[in-house]
Amino acid sequence: MCNITYQIGDCRELLRQVPDASVKLVVTSPPYNIGKPYGIYQDKIALNDWEDLLRDVSREVFRILTPDGSFFLNLSPIPYGKGREILPLPFFGYQILKDSGFFLRNMITWTFNNMQNCTNRLSGRYENILWAVKDLDHYIFNLDEVRIPFLSKNDKRLEGKSGRNPTDVWYFDRVNNMTKKKLGLQHPTVYPLPMILRILKMSSNPGDTVLDPFVGSGTTLVAAKLLGRNGIGFEIDSRYAPEIEKRLQQEGSCED
């Protein structure tokens, strides 16, 4: 039976309470520093302060992960500064991961359609998910759990195979305002559940512990519950606790 918990508070402080090598998988998307209305967290700070936040979290994540554990860090290019130059946050994230002791296994490109339409540059249609591991020779990768349908069914070379590798380019629709309204969610950024389910299937097993230090509306916890993983979430703003609770009660049940 899985155990799902969440705590309200600063994840930098709460992560220090997690025992060494006790978590198999960390999945998260930190604030992008673009002024999103998260509540008590101010999503517009000096760039070096944002880097310090990510660095503090990454160091603690490295400590709490098991030797074969993985860290999936979702970041996006953002418009930045007076001239709105595009700042590639995934590049900052990569260097911080390396400084924390991680190795990059893949940089996944998550593509989608529902986003802004720009008039002075090409419209953004992707974010990156950095898949980092502690040991390049020893980590969980359940490829058979995440295979996708073959493009052709008539190739004899495919006989006996259940599907193809999903590659490092993933298409999942973003959770738009209409969907959030239907779910009764007020959090400004909500993960697409199918994408998080894929990550948990790929890089953890039933009974493993999954943690999200910026859990928001609780999508990672819902995925953990659905797949029979133990889930831990940290959220700085108590206003989102009812949303987390509601989703955990309504969206599925633990797998034994």
Secondary structure, DSSP 8 states (H G I E B T S, - for coil): ---EEEEES-HHHHHTTS-TT-EEEEEE----SS----SSS-S---HHHHHHHHHHHHHHHHHHEEEEEEEEEEE-EEEETTTTEEEEHHHHHHHHHHHTT-EEEEEEEEE-S-S---SSS----EEEEEEEES-TTS----GGGS-B--S-S--GGGTT---B---SEEE-----HHHHHHHT---S----HHHHHHHHHHH--TT-EEEETT-TTTHHHHHHHHHT-EEEEEES-GGGHHHHHHHHHHS-----
